Each structure stands twice: as structure tokens, then as C-alpha cells.
């Protein structure tokens, strides 16, 4: 990945195009609809042989239809794909596995974690300063979710003895703490946008992409977004909602007494849930998740050993996330009321319930299921 991060990063990107792709076609894919994107497209004209633009809708969209729209523009003389969009669009482009160089141009403070898989990442502060409050809220929600991600990683290490990069977690904790110190008034200013962008860029070297995508909060946010009727719900907003739910589950678990003799859950009911919601339902694959932890009693013993010390750490994080939620709501003109309108309790419960059977190894999600915490759902 070549990171171009400067006040004139866009001009530097144009020089790269003029030097390396002048005689090639370039395909620009975006799911943003604002004047900034149109200005970027106009500015790139003349630096390459030809520009083809694919505009995809934000939110739910058939993978196959989107794939056809993009691939119809891919010819032998295409030398570069430029993406101007959110996390979902960047992931979609990466999933196409096209053997073509890829450039990401950021126009919001949020640099997606998967940006490290692009050949070029362009971060121009001048472009980012033109973003909206909703873009800021999306970024803030995304970055805030790393508070529960840290707790998940520590939990998995303590209960399942999972290997973690302790130094990275400590650095990540400093990043989250610095985020918590930024007032909402500052966040809405150009200074705040630059601060958020700097934090986002720093995370590229601290987060393991696969670990984040397999985390409880990521899976929950993805379920909420996929099942929500709010088509404009951004992924960062869903991550903030997932963080709040995750903290509530942690709170219940850490204040409970887990008795080895009372471990168990309703296999049949969970199979019905999985069959209803998973498009690619596989009985053998789902059933395997029920027996991931062959020595659950040992995991419970490990949990009981760390429960009190973990609870102390959790309480300090709980104060932090409560403050972050207040800041997050202020970033909306309606204090987040419109956001809550689309988040019905059955949607949230179903989104939580789907997670354990999508895990391929023991983790926080499988533990709360295996000790019966999800039975009542």
C-alpha cells in the first residue's frame, strides 16, 4: 500500500495517474452522491486515456447486479480502478478479486480498515474538510467500536488463551482514549475532522483486519445493517449500536455467577433460527459451532478466575462508552431520534442471536451462548 496523506494528496494522485496510467482507461466506482465526487471525476479527466464511471447505490444492493455493472466496464486496456466510497464498497471491490491496481480516494475522515489492501490510498485533508455531520458520526461510531473490540480480545485471551498482540492493544487503547477526549463541538470543525482522519490512519497499522471482521461487534453491526429497513444506516452507526448492545451483554455476563453444572442451550431452537436467516444454510457447518469448545468447563473456570479483575477494567470502559454515546448523538441534528426509529427490539435480538453460529472458533460470542445467556432470546 502506498499511502498519500497530505493537504495536496489529490494533486499527487493526479501526477501518479499522469505518469503511470496516462495511456490506460480508468474505472471510477462510487456509492456517494454529492458534488465532491463529481468534482473529483472532472478533475481526473485529461490525466488518463479515458474514464468510465460506475455509480452504485448506498445500502442494500445485489452483489451480482453490482458485479455486472462494474465488470461490464472492465476491458483489457483498464489499468486502474479508483474507489470513492464507504467500507462496504471497498470490500465489494476487493471481493471481485480483479487483477487490476486499485486506488482509494477518501472524502470522509473514516479510512476503512481494509484500505491497507489497496495499492494506493489517497487522504486529502482539503477534500475531507467538506464532509457532512453524518460522515463525522459514521466515523466516530466506527472508531468508538474499538473500545469493545479491545475487551473482546482481552476476554478471548483470558478465557480461551488466544494469542494477541499486547503492544498493539495498548496502542489501540491510547487511540480510543484520545478519541473520547474530543468534544462534539470540536469534531464538527475542520480541526476535528483532521483529528478523526489522523486516528483512522493510525489504526491501519494497529488492527488485524480478519480479527476485526470476525469480532462480535463487527458481526453484530453487519447483521443490524443487513436486516434494518433504514437503507441510509451507515456501517459506523451500526457499529456504535452494536457496541452499546455488546457492553450490555458484557455487563450481564460479568455480574453473573456461571455454574458449570447449569451450562447448556436449546440446540433445536438455535438451528431453526440459523435456518431461517442464513441464505447458505449448512446443517453440518452450523452443528460444528455447537461443539467448538470441547472443554467448556475449563473455559468457565478460566472465566471465573478473571471475572473480578475483568469487571474492574470493564467498568472503566463502560464510563468511556457512555460518554462516547452522548457525543455520538450530539453529532445528529435530532440527537439520534431518527436513527432509533428503525431499530426495533426484534431486529436487535435477531441480530445478536445469529452471531454464535457464524463463528469458526471459540470466542466471546460462543461463550455467551454456551453458558445460556442467549437462551432467553
Secondary structure, 3 states (H helix, E strand, C coil): CEEEEECCHHHHHHHHHHHHCCCCEEEEEECCCCHHHHHHHHHHCCCCCEEEEEECCCCCCCHHHHHHHHHCCCCCCEEEEEEECCHHHHHHHHHCCCCCEEEEEECCCCCCHHHHHCCEEEEEHHHHCCCCHHHHHHHHHHHHCHHHHHHHHHHHHHHHCCCCCHHHHHHHHHHHHHHHCCCHHHHCCHHHHHHHHHHHHHHCCCCCHHHHHCCHHHHHHHHHHHHCCCCCCCHHHHHHHHHHHHHHHHHHHHCCCCCHHHCCCCHHHHHHHHHHHCCCCCHHHHHHHHCCCCCHHHHHHHHHHHHHHHHHHHHHHHHHHHHHHHHHHHCCCCCCHHHHCCCCHHHHHHHHHCCHHHCCCCCHHHHHHHCCCCCCC
